[in-house]
Amino acid sequence: MIDDEVVWELQTHRQGARSQVVLTGELDLDSAPSLLTAVVEELAAGANEVIVDLSGLVFIDSSGLGTLVGCWRRAKNAGAALTVANPGEDVRTTLEITGLDQILPITSGAVAN
């Protein structure tokens, strides 16, 4: 393992009907399916609000971007809200360049759970 390699990690935290999915590492072709699976599982478990916390994300590629949009659509179709929270500077720039900041609800700052 390379010293500067960031390990992918996904954690979910649920409080009532609110779920927080915290991502660490890189959201790419290899890791994106696990995000979609986690969001679908949270929605199936009754979450009406899903927060995808990107504060630990260091990189996102087109697969990750597409998955975020897919998660948002799944939540919308389920009558739930999905918010993208705390993207770092590089990830936020990618969201802005692609125009996804105009589609996805994005917040910065503390996310209470």
PyMOL commands that place a pseudoatom at each C-alpha (Angstrom):
pseudoatom trace, name=CA, resn=MET, resi=1, chain=A, elem=C, hetatm=0, pos=[0.000, 0.000, 0.000]
pseudoatom trace, name=CA, resn=ILE, resi=2, chain=A, elem=C, hetatm=0, pos=[1.260, 3.451, -0.887]
pseudoatom trace, name=CA, resn=ASP, resi=3, chain=A, elem=C, hetatm=0, pos=[1.640, 5.738, 2.136]
pseudoatom trace, name=CA, resn=ASP, resi=4, chain=A, elem=C, hetatm=0, pos=[-0.548, 8.510, 0.722]
pseudoatom trace, name=CA, resn=GLU, resi=5, chain=A, elem=C, hetatm=0, pos=[-3.304, 6.156, -0.447]
pseudoatom trace, name=CA, resn=VAL, resi=6, chain=A, elem=C, hetatm=0, pos=[-6.646, 6.955, 1.169]
pseudoatom trace, name=CA, resn=VAL, resi=7, chain=A, elem=C, hetatm=0, pos=[-8.744, 3.991, 2.213]
pseudoatom trace, name=CA, resn=TRP, resi=8, chain=A, elem=C, hetatm=0, pos=[-12.396, 3.931, 1.095]
pseudoatom trace, name=CA, resn=GLU, resi=9, chain=A, elem=C, hetatm=0, pos=[-14.843, 3.862, 3.957]
pseudoatom trace, name=CA, resn=LEU, resi=10, chain=A, elem=C, hetatm=0, pos=[-18.611, 4.245, 4.176]
pseudoatom trace, name=CA, resn=GLN, resi=11, chain=A, elem=C, hetatm=0, pos=[-20.432, 4.564, 7.488]
pseudoatom trace, name=CA, resn=THR, resi=12, chain=A, elem=C, hetatm=0, pos=[-24.139, 5.029, 8.082]
pseudoatom trace, name=CA, resn=HIS, resi=13, chain=A, elem=C, hetatm=0, pos=[-25.690, 6.611, 11.146]
pseudoatom trace, name=CA, resn=ARG, resi=14, chain=A, elem=C, hetatm=0, pos=[-29.435, 6.603, 11.655]
pseudoatom trace, name=CA, resn=GLN, resi=15, chain=A, elem=C, hetatm=0, pos=[-31.528, 8.595, 14.073]
pseudoatom trace, name=CA, resn=GLY, resi=16, chain=A, elem=C, hetatm=0, pos=[-35.232, 8.068, 13.593]
pseudoatom trace, name=CA, resn=ALA, resi=17, chain=A, elem=C, hetatm=0, pos=[-36.140, 8.791, 9.975]
pseudoatom trace, name=CA, resn=ARG, resi=18, chain=A, elem=C, hetatm=0, pos=[-32.898, 10.685, 9.367]
pseudoatom trace, name=CA, resn=SER, resi=19, chain=A, elem=C, hetatm=0, pos=[-29.865, 8.890, 8.012]
pseudoatom trace, name=CA, resn=GLN, resi=20, chain=A, elem=C, hetatm=0, pos=[-26.324, 10.121, 7.512]
pseudoatom trace, name=CA, resn=VAL, resi=21, chain=A, elem=C, hetatm=0, pos=[-23.957, 8.366, 5.111]
pseudoatom trace, name=CA, resn=VAL, resi=22, chain=A, elem=C, hetatm=0, pos=[-20.346, 9.410, 5.727]
pseudoatom trace, name=CA, resn=LEU, resi=23, chain=A, elem=C, hetatm=0, pos=[-17.814, 8.814, 2.954]
pseudoatom trace, name=CA, resn=THR, resi=24, chain=A, elem=C, hetatm=0, pos=[-14.030, 8.720, 3.236]
pseudoatom trace, name=CA, resn=GLY, resi=25, chain=A, elem=C, hetatm=0, pos=[-11.540, 8.272, 0.409]
pseudoatom trace, name=CA, resn=GLU, resi=26, chain=A, elem=C, hetatm=0, pos=[-12.385, 8.215, -3.286]
pseudoatom trace, name=CA, resn=LEU, resi=27, chain=A, elem=C, hetatm=0, pos=[-15.844, 7.874, -4.790]
pseudoatom trace, name=CA, resn=ASP, resi=28, chain=A, elem=C, hetatm=0, pos=[-15.121, 6.159, -8.097]
pseudoatom trace, name=CA, resn=LEU, resi=29, chain=A, elem=C, hetatm=0, pos=[-16.074, 3.201, -10.276]
pseudoatom trace, name=CA, resn=ASP, resi=30, chain=A, elem=C, hetatm=0, pos=[-15.038, 0.728, -7.566]
pseudoatom trace, name=CA, resn=SER, resi=31, chain=A, elem=C, hetatm=0, pos=[-16.680, 2.408, -4.575]
pseudoatom trace, name=CA, resn=ALA, resi=32, chain=A, elem=C, hetatm=0, pos=[-19.759, 4.095, -6.087]
pseudoatom trace, name=CA, resn=PRO, resi=33, chain=A, elem=C, hetatm=0, pos=[-21.979, 0.964, -6.038]
pseudoatom trace, name=CA, resn=SER, resi=34, chain=A, elem=C, hetatm=0, pos=[-21.607, 0.705, -2.252]
pseudoatom trace, name=CA, resn=LEU, resi=35, chain=A, elem=C, hetatm=0, pos=[-22.948, 4.267, -1.869]
pseudoatom trace, name=CA, resn=LEU, resi=36, chain=A, elem=C, hetatm=0, pos=[-26.016, 3.479, -3.972]
pseudoatom trace, name=CA, resn=THR, resi=37, chain=A, elem=C, hetatm=0, pos=[-26.598, 0.278, -2.006]
pseudoatom trace, name=CA, resn=ALA, resi=38, chain=A, elem=C, hetatm=0, pos=[-26.322, 2.121, 1.321]
pseudoatom trace, name=CA, resn=VAL, resi=39, chain=A, elem=C, hetatm=0, pos=[-28.755, 4.872, 0.275]
pseudoatom trace, name=CA, resn=VAL, resi=40, chain=A, elem=C, hetatm=0, pos=[-31.272, 2.360, -1.115]
pseudoatom trace, name=CA, resn=GLU, resi=41, chain=A, elem=C, hetatm=0, pos=[-31.061, 0.379, 2.141]
pseudoatom trace, name=CA, resn=GLU, resi=42, chain=A, elem=C, hetatm=0, pos=[-31.602, 3.518, 4.238]
pseudoatom trace, name=CA, resn=LEU, resi=43, chain=A, elem=C, hetatm=0, pos=[-34.629, 4.503, 2.150]
pseudoatom trace, name=CA, resn=ALA, resi=44, chain=A, elem=C, hetatm=0, pos=[-36.036, 0.965, 2.417]
pseudoatom trace, name=CA, resn=ALA, resi=45, chain=A, elem=C, hetatm=0, pos=[-35.583, 1.163, 6.199]
pseudoatom trace, name=CA, resn=GLY, resi=46, chain=A, elem=C, hetatm=0, pos=[-37.815, 4.241, 6.285]
pseudoatom trace, name=CA, resn=ALA, resi=47, chain=A, elem=C, hetatm=0, pos=[-35.399, 7.160, 6.110]
pseudoatom trace, name=CA, resn=ASN, resi=48, chain=A, elem=C, hetatm=0, pos=[-37.148, 10.298, 4.853]
pseudoatom trace, name=CA, resn=GLU, resi=49, chain=A, elem=C, hetatm=0, pos=[-33.978, 12.368, 4.989]
pseudoatom trace, name=CA, resn=VAL, resi=50, chain=A, elem=C, hetatm=0, pos=[-30.562, 11.173, 3.820]
pseudoatom trace, name=CA, resn=ILE, resi=51, chain=A, elem=C, hetatm=0, pos=[-27.435, 13.262, 4.247]
pseudoatom trace, name=CA, resn=VAL, resi=52, chain=A, elem=C, hetatm=0, pos=[-24.395, 12.184, 2.250]
pseudoatom trace, name=CA, resn=ASP, resi=53, chain=A, elem=C, hetatm=0, pos=[-21.412, 13.666, 4.104]
pseudoatom trace, name=CA, resn=LEU, resi=54, chain=A, elem=C, hetatm=0, pos=[-18.470, 14.174, 1.752]
pseudoatom trace, name=CA, resn=SER, resi=55, chain=A, elem=C, hetatm=0, pos=[-16.129, 15.832, 4.266]
pseudoatom trace, name=CA, resn=GLY, resi=56, chain=A, elem=C, hetatm=0, pos=[-13.720, 12.874, 4.098]
pseudoatom trace, name=CA, resn=LEU, resi=57, chain=A, elem=C, hetatm=0, pos=[-13.888, 12.494, 0.323]
pseudoatom trace, name=CA, resn=VAL, resi=58, chain=A, elem=C, hetatm=0, pos=[-10.662, 13.396, -1.497]
pseudoatom trace, name=CA, resn=PHE, resi=59, chain=A, elem=C, hetatm=0, pos=[-11.690, 12.505, -5.061]
pseudoatom trace, name=CA, resn=ILE, resi=60, chain=A, elem=C, hetatm=0, pos=[-14.824, 11.915, -7.115]
pseudoatom trace, name=CA, resn=ASP, resi=61, chain=A, elem=C, hetatm=0, pos=[-14.983, 10.718, -10.727]
pseudoatom trace, name=CA, resn=SER, resi=62, chain=A, elem=C, hetatm=0, pos=[-17.827, 10.550, -13.234]
pseudoatom trace, name=CA, resn=SER, resi=63, chain=A, elem=C, hetatm=0, pos=[-19.057, 7.263, -11.743]
pseudoatom trace, name=CA, resn=GLY, resi=64, chain=A, elem=C, hetatm=0, pos=[-19.269, 8.884, -8.324]
pseudoatom trace, name=CA, resn=LEU, resi=65, chain=A, elem=C, hetatm=0, pos=[-21.052, 11.923, -9.735]
pseudoatom trace, name=CA, resn=GLY, resi=66, chain=A, elem=C, hetatm=0, pos=[-23.551, 9.725, -11.534]
pseudoatom trace, name=CA, resn=THR, resi=67, chain=A, elem=C, hetatm=0, pos=[-24.135, 7.722, -8.384]
pseudoatom trace, name=CA, resn=LEU, resi=68, chain=A, elem=C, hetatm=0, pos=[-24.821, 10.876, -6.350]
pseudoatom trace, name=CA, resn=VAL, resi=69, chain=A, elem=C, hetatm=0, pos=[-27.441, 11.878, -8.922]
pseudoatom trace, name=CA, resn=GLY, resi=70, chain=A, elem=C, hetatm=0, pos=[-28.868, 8.347, -8.869]
pseudoatom trace, name=CA, resn=CYS, resi=71, chain=A, elem=C, hetatm=0, pos=[-29.101, 8.439, -5.071]
pseudoatom trace, name=CA, resn=TRP, resi=72, chain=A, elem=C, hetatm=0, pos=[-30.827, 11.831, -5.217]
pseudoatom trace, name=CA, resn=ARG, resi=73, chain=A, elem=C, hetatm=0, pos=[-33.349, 10.498, -7.757]
pseudoatom trace, name=CA, resn=ARG, resi=74, chain=A, elem=C, hetatm=0, pos=[-34.017, 7.382, -5.684]
pseudoatom trace, name=CA, resn=ALA, resi=75, chain=A, elem=C, hetatm=0, pos=[-34.648, 9.532, -2.615]
pseudoatom trace, name=CA, resn=LYS, resi=76, chain=A, elem=C, hetatm=0, pos=[-36.918, 11.893, -4.565]
pseudoatom trace, name=CA, resn=ASN, resi=77, chain=A, elem=C, hetatm=0, pos=[-38.912, 8.960, -5.976]
pseudoatom trace, name=CA, resn=ALA, resi=78, chain=A, elem=C, hetatm=0, pos=[-39.274, 7.580, -2.447]
pseudoatom trace, name=CA, resn=GLY, resi=79, chain=A, elem=C, hetatm=0, pos=[-40.599, 10.926, -1.194]
pseudoatom trace, name=CA, resn=ALA, resi=80, chain=A, elem=C, hetatm=0, pos=[-37.422, 11.553, 0.791]
pseudoatom trace, name=CA, resn=ALA, resi=81, chain=A, elem=C, hetatm=0, pos=[-34.863, 14.358, 0.760]
pseudoatom trace, name=CA, resn=LEU, resi=82, chain=A, elem=C, hetatm=0, pos=[-31.200, 13.797, -0.028]
pseudoatom trace, name=CA, resn=THR, resi=83, chain=A, elem=C, hetatm=0, pos=[-28.601, 16.435, 0.772]
pseudoatom trace, name=CA, resn=VAL, resi=84, chain=A, elem=C, hetatm=0, pos=[-24.904, 16.431, -0.087]
pseudoatom trace, name=CA, resn=ALA, resi=85, chain=A, elem=C, hetatm=0, pos=[-22.960, 17.881, 2.840]
pseudoatom trace, name=CA, resn=ASN, resi=86, chain=A, elem=C, hetatm=0, pos=[-19.480, 19.267, 3.375]
pseudoatom trace, name=CA, resn=PRO, resi=87, chain=A, elem=C, hetatm=0, pos=[-17.701, 18.627, 0.081]
pseudoatom trace, name=CA, resn=GLY, resi=88, chain=A, elem=C, hetatm=0, pos=[-14.029, 19.564, 0.225]
pseudoatom trace, name=CA, resn=GLU, resi=89, chain=A, elem=C, hetatm=0, pos=[-12.641, 22.177, -2.136]
pseudoatom trace, name=CA, resn=ASP, resi=90, chain=A, elem=C, hetatm=0, pos=[-11.666, 19.750, -4.922]
pseudoatom trace, name=CA, resn=VAL, resi=91, chain=A, elem=C, hetatm=0, pos=[-14.939, 17.823, -4.763]
pseudoatom trace, name=CA, resn=ARG, resi=92, chain=A, elem=C, hetatm=0, pos=[-16.977, 21.056, -4.630]
pseudoatom trace, name=CA, resn=THR, resi=93, chain=A, elem=C, hetatm=0, pos=[-15.087, 22.349, -7.685]
pseudoatom trace, name=CA, resn=THR, resi=94, chain=A, elem=C, hetatm=0, pos=[-15.945, 19.154, -9.554]
pseudoatom trace, name=CA, resn=LEU, resi=95, chain=A, elem=C, hetatm=0, pos=[-19.618, 19.528, -8.586]
pseudoatom trace, name=CA, resn=GLU, resi=96, chain=A, elem=C, hetatm=0, pos=[-19.567, 23.141, -9.796]
pseudoatom trace, name=CA, resn=ILE, resi=97, chain=A, elem=C, hetatm=0, pos=[-17.766, 22.412, -13.093]
pseudoatom trace, name=CA, resn=THR, resi=98, chain=A, elem=C, hetatm=0, pos=[-20.263, 19.675, -13.935]
pseudoatom trace, name=CA, resn=GLY, resi=99, chain=A, elem=C, hetatm=0, pos=[-23.244, 21.820, -12.932]
pseudoatom trace, name=CA, resn=LEU, resi=100, chain=A, elem=C, hetatm=0, pos=[-24.381, 19.320, -10.321]
pseudoatom trace, name=CA, resn=ASP, resi=101, chain=A, elem=C, hetatm=0, pos=[-24.274, 22.058, -7.687]
pseudoatom trace, name=CA, resn=GLN, resi=102, chain=A, elem=C, hetatm=0, pos=[-27.355, 23.425, -9.493]
pseudoatom trace, name=CA, resn=ILE, resi=103, chain=A, elem=C, hetatm=0, pos=[-29.210, 20.101, -9.167]
pseudoatom trace, name=CA, resn=LEU, resi=104, chain=A, elem=C, hetatm=0, pos=[-28.114, 18.533, -5.898]
pseudoatom trace, name=CA, resn=PRO, resi=105, chain=A, elem=C, hetatm=0, pos=[-28.871, 20.253, -2.599]
pseudoatom trace, name=CA, resn=ILE, resi=106, chain=A, elem=C, hetatm=0, pos=[-25.419, 20.991, -1.112]
pseudoatom trace, name=CA, resn=THR, resi=107, chain=A, elem=C, hetatm=0, pos=[-24.701, 22.302, 2.370]
pseudoatom trace, name=CA, resn=SER, resi=108, chain=A, elem=C, hetatm=0, pos=[-21.535, 23.170, 4.241]
pseudoatom trace, name=CA, resn=GLY, resi=109, chain=A, elem=C, hetatm=0, pos=[-20.977, 23.246, 7.959]
pseudoatom trace, name=CA, resn=ALA, resi=110, chain=A, elem=C, hetatm=0, pos=[-21.944, 20.977, 10.808]
pseudoatom trace, name=CA, resn=VAL, resi=111, chain=A, elem=C, hetatm=0, pos=[-24.561, 18.359, 10.131]
pseudoatom trace, name=CA, resn=ALA, resi=112, chain=A, elem=C, hetatm=0, pos=[-26.411, 17.437, 13.291]
pseudoatom trace, name=CA, resn=ASN, resi=113, chain=A, elem=C, hetatm=0, pos=[-27.257, 13.807, 13.712]
for i in range(1, 113): cmd.bond("trace and resi %d" % i, "trace and resi %d" % (i + 1))
show_as sticks, trace
zoom trace
